[in-house]
Each structure stands twice: as structure tokens, then as C-alpha cells.
Amino acid sequence: MARYHFHIDECGTIITDDEGLKKPDMESVRHEALMSAREIMCGEMKRGKLCLSCHIEVQDEAGHVVYILPFKQAVEVTGI
């Protein structure tokens, strides 16, 4: 299993993931990023705000970006 780092960009403030997580494949990397984004968004909603321009950038052990998940792609907005 490879180690991936899930860095969070919250409105220009970068929160680095120095420890990372071991994941067996890109499908599990994408799922982890999706669940993390949704969890962060839930916390923001509880505080009465939501930034859809934030994103999670995933890097492999060599520091290469392998996946980027914009928060706006983590949810489906309906009823507008």
C-alpha cells in the first residue's frame, strides 16, 4: 500500500497532512478525499458558513499531486 497526503486548502489557508494515510488504490484515495471534504463542510455548516471554493489536494509519497477534489464536487446542490 502506498501512503498519500491529504492537504486541505481552506480559502487560501493550507492545512498540511504530514502523516498521510496508506491506501491500496486510487479509488480508496478518492473516497477518502470525498468523505473528508464532506466532514469539513458539515463542520462549516454548523458554524453557519460554507465555502465551495476550498479543495483537498492529494499527494503521493514523492510529493506528486495525484488528485484534487474541489468541495463543490463533493455535494449536489438542489432546490435553488
N, C-alpha and C positions, 0 to 999 in steps of 0.2 A: 504494500500500500504506500502511496505517495502522501507527503504532507503538503497541505495547502493553507495559505494565509488569507483570511477574510478581512480585508481592510475596509473600513466604513468612511465614506465621505459624507458628512452631515453639513450641508450648506457651506462647504469650503473648509471645515474643520476635519482633519484626517485623524481617525482613531485606528492606530495600527494594531494588528494581531501578530504579536511577536511569537506566540506559542504555536499557533496553527492547529490544524486537525488532520488526522490521517483519514483519507477517503480512498475507496477502491477504484472509483471511476468518475468520469465527468458527470454522469447522471446524478450521482450522490453529491457531487460538488454543487451542481445547480440546485438541487433540492435543499441543501444546507443554506445556500445563499438566499433562496426564496423564503424559507422558514425564518431565517434571521431578520430579513427585511420586514416581514410581516410582524414579527415580535417587536421590533423597534418602532414600527408605525403604530402599533397598538399602544405603546407607551406614550408616544406623541399625542395620540388622540385623547388619552386620559388627561393630558395636560391642556387639551383644547386647541391643539395645532396639528398640522400635518404638512410636511414638505415632500412633494413628489419629485423634486429635482435632485434629491440625495441618491446615492448609489453605493453598492458593495462591489469592490474590485478584488478579485481572487487572483493570487499569485502562487505559482508553484515554488518548489524549494530553491530553484535557481533565480527566483525573482522575476520570472516572466509572467505577464498578465495572461491568464488563460480564460477568464470570464469576467464580464461586467454585468451587473444586474441593476438597472435603474429602478428606484422604488415604484415609479409609475407603471412598470411592467409586472409588479408583484401583486397587483389588485385589479379588479374590474370595477370601474366606477359606473353606477347605473342610476337612473332616476333623475338625471339632470335635465 
